[in-house]
Each structure stands twice: as C-alpha cells, then as structure tokens.
Amino acid sequence: MSLFDELRELGVDIDDGLKRLGGNESLYNRLLGSFVKTMKEQIVEPDFDCTDYTGTTERAHTIKGIAGNLSITPVYEAYTDIVNLLRGGKPEEAKKILVDIIPVQETIMQCIEKHME
C-alpha cells in the first residue's frame, strides 16, 4: 500500500493537502518529512505544568499549523481544540485531548517514516 493510501486510512485528507500545494506530490512528501521533524522538536507532553503553559501553547500552535497546512486532519483538529482550551485557561481539558491524540499522531508519524526510508 502506498504512503498516500495508508495516510488516507488514518484520516489524512491527502487530496486537500495536495490541492494546497498545486498538486505537487514531491513537495507534499518533503513537507510530510518536515511534519515528522516538527513533531519531534515541538513535543507536547500531557504532563505539562498547568500553572505556566505558555511554551506548551506555542508548541501546540506550531503543530496545529503544520498539520493544517498538510491536511493531517486528526492532528489538526485535536491541536486546534488543545490550543483553544489552553488559551481559554482549561489546561486539564487540553490534557485529555492530548492523551487521546498522541497514539494517533505516533501512528501517522510511523507511517510517514516507514515510507521515507
């Protein structure tokens, strides 16, 4: 199964992501690699400090942006909620969503990495 087929099964809107890039599959593939790199650099862990989570909000916003640009829908939607909850002063609710999305984002990252080898 191809990378795009596997990602579609994981809820990624490949067609929309490609459309944003003028159908350039090569560029989309490179940006998928950037997504994995960003996810590893901008780690948002569910044990963040609930009294000072400015850095967590910034990292979550970065992830939301790159996931949105590539139409990695499950990650984009979860991090949109996480950012909104953090900005709304509801870190405990954000943690719950984060706990649920981490396995999904890990699966998506593993899929991308498998095909980038």
N, CA, C and O of each residue as an XYZ file, in Angstrom:
468
protein
N       0.851     -1.175      0.000
C       0.000      0.000      0.000
C       0.899      1.242      0.000
O       1.942      1.262      0.654
N       0.488      2.267     -0.733
C       1.305      3.472     -0.851
C       1.162      4.348      0.400
O       0.232      4.189      1.191
N       2.098      5.263      0.550
C       2.062      6.212      1.659
C       0.735      6.957      1.673
O       0.093      7.058      2.719
N       0.318      7.477      0.527
C      -0.904      8.253      0.472
C      -2.119      7.415      0.848
O      -3.012      7.890      1.548
N      -2.153      6.170      0.384
C      -3.271      5.287      0.727
C      -3.321      5.017      2.233
O      -4.388      5.053      2.845
N      -2.163      4.750      2.812
C      -2.121      4.489      4.250
C      -2.524      5.720      5.044
O      -3.262      5.617      6.024
N      -2.042      6.886      4.626
C      -2.402      8.112      5.339
C      -3.893      8.404      5.217
O      -4.521      8.859      6.173
N      -4.452      8.143      4.055
C      -5.906      8.324      3.891
C      -6.663      7.465      4.906
O      -7.634      7.920      5.511
N      -6.214      6.226      5.085
C      -6.860      5.331      6.045
C      -6.745      5.849      7.476
O      -7.560      5.510      8.334
N      -5.724      6.676      7.726
C      -5.511      7.241      9.057
C      -6.214      8.590      9.225
O      -6.052      9.253     10.249
N      -6.990      8.993      8.226
C      -7.772     10.211      8.336
C      -7.137     11.453      7.751
O      -7.660     12.555      7.922
N      -6.009     11.295      7.058
C      -5.343     12.439      6.440
C      -6.034     12.740      5.109
O      -6.266     11.837      4.305
N      -6.356     13.998      4.886
C      -7.022     14.419      3.644
C      -5.944     14.755      2.604
O      -5.638     15.922      2.361
N      -5.387     13.722      2.009
C      -4.297     13.872      1.038
C      -4.707     14.792     -0.109
O      -3.931     15.655     -0.519
N      -5.900     14.615     -0.620
C      -6.338     15.405     -1.769
C      -6.344     16.902     -1.443
O      -5.904     17.716     -2.255
N      -6.835     17.261     -0.273
C      -6.845     18.664      0.130
C      -5.421     19.176      0.337
O      -5.095     20.295     -0.062
N      -4.577     18.357      0.960
C      -3.186     18.755      1.165
C      -2.467     18.993     -0.149
O      -1.729     19.968     -0.293
N      -2.682     18.101     -1.107
C      -2.069     18.267     -2.434
C      -2.628     19.494     -3.147
O      -1.897     20.214     -3.828
N      -3.901     19.719     -2.989
C      -4.533     20.877     -3.621
C      -3.890     22.176     -3.129
O      -3.668     23.102     -3.909
N      -3.597     22.231     -1.839
C      -2.951     23.423     -1.263
C      -1.576     23.670     -1.880
O      -1.079     24.796     -1.886
N      -0.974     22.606     -2.397
C       0.376     22.692     -2.964
C       0.365     22.585     -4.482
O       1.383     22.263     -5.093
N      -0.766     22.851     -5.080
C      -0.870     22.813     -6.533
C      -0.660     21.432     -7.121
O      -0.250     21.303     -8.275
N      -0.942     20.383     -6.329
C      -0.815     19.012     -6.810
C       0.613     18.484     -6.816
O       0.867     17.412     -7.365
N       1.538     19.204     -6.225
C       2.952     18.827     -6.235
C       3.223     17.733     -5.194
O       3.436     18.023     -4.017
N       3.211     16.472     -5.648
C       3.399     15.336     -4.740
C       4.789     15.311     -4.114
O       4.947     14.943     -2.950
N       5.781     15.700     -4.882
C       7.149     15.714     -4.365
C       7.275     16.688     -3.189
O       7.873     16.368     -2.162
N       6.706     17.866     -3.359
C       6.735     18.862     -2.282
C       5.937     18.360     -1.080
O       6.367     18.529      0.061
N       4.792     17.749     -1.323
C       3.975     17.223     -0.231
C       4.762     16.166      0.550
O       4.741     16.158      1.781
N       5.446     15.287     -0.158
C       6.264     14.272      0.510
C       7.341     14.910      1.377
O       7.562     14.488      2.512
N       8.014     15.929      0.840
C       9.057     16.615      1.624
C       8.461     17.265      2.868
O       9.051     17.224      3.948
N       7.300     17.857      2.703
C       6.661     18.516      3.841
C       6.155     17.516      4.873
O       6.092     17.834      6.061
N       5.796     16.316      4.438
C       5.450     15.264      5.401
C       6.669     14.945      6.273
O       6.542     14.727      7.478
N       7.842     14.922      5.649
C       9.077     14.728      6.420
C       9.283     15.861      7.409
O       9.721     15.630      8.536
N       8.970     17.087      6.997
C       9.070     18.240      7.896
C       8.076     18.133      9.047
O       8.364     18.539     10.173
N       6.916     17.586      8.749
C       5.905     17.380      9.799
C       6.473     16.474     10.890
O       6.361     16.780     12.077
N       7.080     15.365     10.488
C       7.646     14.428     11.468
C       8.727     15.130     12.280
O       8.773     14.996     13.502
N       9.587     15.869     11.611
C      10.663     16.596     12.302
C      10.080     17.598     13.299
O      10.551     17.693     14.433
N       9.072     18.332     12.884
C       8.430     19.311     13.767
C       7.805     18.621     14.973
O       7.925     19.103     16.099
N       7.146     17.506     14.739
C       6.512     16.779     15.836
C       7.545     16.320     16.869
O       7.267     16.296     18.068
N       8.716     15.963     16.399
C       9.767     15.507     17.315
C      10.432     16.673     18.041
O      10.906     16.519     19.167
N      10.467     17.840     17.398
C      11.092     19.010     18.011
C      10.136     19.785     18.916
O      10.557     20.365     19.916
N       8.871     19.792     18.569
C       7.876     20.587     19.291
C       6.995     19.680     20.151
O       5.768     19.777     20.113
N       7.611     18.827     20.901
C       6.886     17.831     21.686
C       5.959     18.500     22.703
O       6.356     19.405     23.437
N       4.727     18.028     22.722
C       3.759     18.467     23.724
C       3.385     17.230     24.524
O       2.704     16.331     24.031
N       3.838     17.205     25.750
C       3.587     16.063     26.629
C       2.386     16.356     27.520
O       2.166     17.508     27.896
N       1.612     15.340     27.862
C       0.423     15.567     28.688
C       0.722     15.910     30.145
O      -0.199     16.225     30.899
N       1.981     15.855     30.556
C       2.313     16.196     31.941
C       2.808     17.638     32.073
O       3.549     17.954     33.004
N       2.396     18.524     31.135
C       2.848     19.908     31.204
C       2.308     20.594     32.460
O       1.303     20.176     33.036
N       3.001     21.653     32.866
C       2.668     22.433     34.057
C       1.369     23.199     33.817
O       1.269     23.986     32.875
N       0.398     22.969     34.654
C      -0.910     23.610     34.476
C      -0.960     25.036     35.012
O      -1.996     25.694     34.917
N       0.135     25.517     35.569
C       0.156     26.903     36.027
C       0.888     27.810     35.045
O       0.598     29.004     34.970
N       1.831     27.253     34.294
C       2.555     28.037     33.295
C       2.702     27.165     32.050
O       3.605     26.332     31.966
N       1.815     27.363     31.095
C       1.804     26.524     29.898
C       1.923     27.357     28.625
O       1.399     26.985     27.575
N       2.617     28.485     28.733
C       2.822     29.344     27.564
C       3.604     28.608     26.486
O       3.220     28.629     25.316
N       4.691     27.962     26.868
C       5.508     27.213     25.905
C       4.722     26.074     25.284
O       4.848     25.799     24.091
N       3.917     25.418     26.091
C       3.084     24.321     25.596
C       2.095     24.844     24.559
O       1.874     24.209     23.527
N       1.505     25.994     24.835
C       0.557     26.596     23.895
C       1.248     26.922     22.574
O       0.697     26.675     21.501
N       2.453     27.477     22.656
C       3.200     27.823     21.435
C       3.541     26.583     20.618
O       3.389     26.583     19.396
N       4.001     25.532     21.282
C       4.334     24.297     20.575
C       3.091     23.674     19.953
O       3.132     23.204     18.816
N       1.993     23.668     20.692
C       0.739     23.116     20.163
C       0.268     23.930     18.958
O      -0.259     23.366     17.999
N       0.451     25.232     18.999
C       0.049     26.088     17.877
C       0.898     25.791     16.639
O       0.380     25.782     15.522
N       2.183     25.552     16.826
C       3.066     25.193     15.716
C       2.608     23.883     15.073
O       2.524     23.784     13.849
N       2.314     22.888     15.896
C       1.851     21.592     15.390
C       0.528     21.763     14.655
O       0.335     21.202     13.577
N      -0.367     22.527     15.229
C      -1.663     22.785     14.592
C      -1.457     23.372     13.202
O      -2.123     22.969     12.248
N      -0.540     24.317     13.088
C      -0.299     24.975     11.806
C       0.218     24.038     10.731
O      -0.310     24.012      9.620
N       1.241     23.274     11.052
C       1.812     22.385     10.029
C       0.834     21.263      9.697
O       0.735     20.861      8.538
N       0.113     20.751     10.688
C      -0.877     19.700     10.424
C      -2.003     20.252      9.551
O      -2.502     19.556      8.667
N      -2.396     21.474      9.792
C      -3.443     22.092      8.986
C      -3.006     22.316      7.554
O      -3.767     22.060      6.621
N      -1.790     22.791      7.375
C      -1.280     23.042      6.023
C      -1.215     21.775      5.190
O      -1.396     21.814      3.973
N      -0.955     20.643      5.849
C      -0.831     19.368      5.144
C      -2.127     18.555      5.188
O      -2.178     17.434      4.683
N      -3.153     19.114      5.783
C      -4.457     18.441      5.930
C      -4.342     17.112      6.681
O      -5.001     16.130      6.339
N      -3.498     17.104      7.703
C      -3.394     15.948      8.586
C      -4.505     16.151      9.625
O      -4.265     16.541     10.767
N      -5.693     15.877      9.183
C      -6.921     16.278      9.847
C      -7.037     15.859     11.311
O      -7.377     16.702     12.140
N      -6.775     14.607     11.672
C      -6.955     14.243     13.085
C      -6.051     15.064     14.008
O      -6.474     15.494     15.081
N      -4.818     15.274     13.584
C      -3.862     16.035     14.398
C      -4.270     17.509     14.412
O      -4.263     18.150     15.463
N      -4.620     18.032     13.261
C      -5.038     19.433     13.177
C      -6.242     19.710     14.085
O      -6.235     20.672     14.852
N      -7.253     18.879     13.997
C      -8.458     19.109     14.792
C      -8.176     19.007     16.288
O      -8.672     19.819     17.070
N      -7.386     18.021     16.689
C      -7.068     17.857     18.115
C      -6.264     19.044     18.630
O      -6.554     19.579     19.700
N      -5.255     19.454     17.869
C      -4.420     20.564     18.333
C      -5.150     21.902     18.247
O      -4.811     22.826     18.986
N      -6.130     22.029     17.378
C      -6.975     23.225     17.375
C      -7.724     23.301     18.701
O      -7.781     24.356     19.333
N      -8.296     22.175     19.114
C      -9.006     22.134     20.396
C      -8.047     22.377     21.557
O      -8.372     23.118     22.484
N      -6.880     21.766     21.512
C      -5.894     21.926     22.590
C      -5.501     23.392     22.724
O      -5.498     23.933     23.830
N      -5.170     24.035     21.613
C      -4.770     25.447     21.652
C      -5.912     26.303     22.202
O      -5.690     27.167     23.051
N      -7.123     26.064     21.721
C      -8.265     26.853     22.193
C      -8.497     26.664     23.694
O      -8.774     27.628     24.409
N      -8.385     25.434     24.163
C      -8.576     25.176     25.591
C      -7.473     25.817     26.420
O      -7.744     26.392     27.474
N      -6.230     25.722     25.954
C      -5.133     26.341     26.694
C      -5.302     27.861     26.743
O      -5.118     28.485     27.788
N      -5.649     28.431     25.619
C      -5.863     29.884     25.588
C      -7.074     30.287     26.418
O      -7.158     31.421     26.890
N      -8.003     29.369     26.594
C      -9.192     29.622     27.406
C      -9.000     29.283     28.879
O      -9.948     29.342     29.662
N      -7.771     28.928     29.256
C      -7.484     28.638     30.659
C      -8.007     27.299     31.144
O      -8.340     27.144     32.319
N      -8.080     26.327     30.236
C      -8.583     25.000     30.601
C      -7.536     23.916     30.296
O      -7.765     23.046     29.456
N      -6.386     23.976     30.984
C      -5.314     23.027     30.678
C      -5.658     21.568     30.956
O      -5.178     20.680     30.252
N      -6.473     21.307     31.962
C      -6.823     19.916     32.265
C      -7.638     19.291     31.137
O      -7.460     18.117     30.813
N      -8.530     20.075     30.543
C      -9.317     19.579     29.412
C      -8.414     19.362     28.192
O      -8.598     18.411     27.433
N      -7.444     20.253     28.017
C      -6.489     20.112     26.907
C      -5.675     18.828     27.066
O      -5.390     18.139     26.086
N      -5.309     18.518     28.288
C      -4.534     17.295     28.553
C      -5.297     16.052     28.115
O      -4.706     15.118     27.572
N      -6.596     16.035     28.345
C      -7.406     14.873     27.970
C      -7.373     14.646     26.460
O      -7.252     13.510     26.003
N      -7.479     15.710     25.701
C      -7.434     15.591     24.238
C      -6.039     15.161     23.801
O      -5.886     14.342     22.895
N      -5.035     15.714     24.445
C      -3.656     15.367     24.114
C      -3.386     13.882     24.333
O      -2.745     13.236     23.504
N      -3.868     13.349     25.433
C      -3.684     11.922     25.721
C      -4.317     11.071     24.619
O      -3.771     10.035     24.241
N      -5.454     11.506     24.112
C      -6.144     10.748     23.060
C      -5.458     10.864     21.698
O      -5.469      9.905     20.925
N      -4.863     12.017     21.390
C      -4.283     12.212     20.057
C      -2.861     11.659     19.949
O      -2.416     11.348     18.844
N      -2.152     11.530     21.036
C      -0.760     11.071     20.955
C      -0.620      9.738     20.218
O       0.240      9.642     19.343
N      -1.410      8.711     20.516
C      -1.253      7.459     19.757
C      -1.569      7.630     18.271
O      -0.949      6.983     17.428
N      -2.520      8.491     17.949
C      -2.884      8.738     16.550
C      -1.724      9.420     15.827
O      -1.342      9.009     14.731
N      -1.166     10.461     16.444
C      -0.063     11.169     15.796
C       1.159     10.269     15.666
O       1.891     10.357     14.681
N       1.381      9.414     16.640
C       2.510      8.477     16.562
C       2.329      7.514     15.389
O       3.286      7.227     14.669
N       1.119      7.022     15.196
C       0.837      6.117     14.084
C       1.062      6.818     12.748
O       1.645      6.239     11.832
N       0.607      8.051     12.637
C       0.804      8.816     11.404
C       2.290      9.052     11.161
O       2.767      8.898     10.037
N       3.015      9.420     12.196
C       4.457      9.648     12.051
C       5.176      8.368     11.637
O       6.043      8.401     10.764
N       4.828      7.258     12.249
C       5.456      5.975     11.902
C       5.172      5.602     10.454
O       6.048      5.079      9.765
N       3.979      5.861      9.994
C       3.612      5.585      8.609
C       4.480      6.412      7.663
O       5.013      5.889      6.685
N       4.616      7.686      7.956
C       5.435      8.567      7.109
C       6.879      8.107      7.111
O       7.504      7.990      6.057
N       7.411      7.844      8.305
C       8.813      7.433      8.404
C       9.073      6.118      7.670
O      10.117      5.952      7.041
N       8.131      5.194      7.752
C       8.279      3.899      7.087
C       8.457      4.085      5.573
O       9.247      3.388      4.935
N       7.719      5.022      5.027
C       7.766      5.242      3.573
C       8.893      6.191      3.156
O       9.199      6.308      1.969
N       9.504      6.860      4.119
C      10.597      7.792      3.794
C      11.958      7.099      3.807
O      12.965      7.679      3.400
N      11.977      5.858      4.274
C      13.260      5.134      4.379
C      13.810      4.793      3.017
O      14.877      4.188      2.915
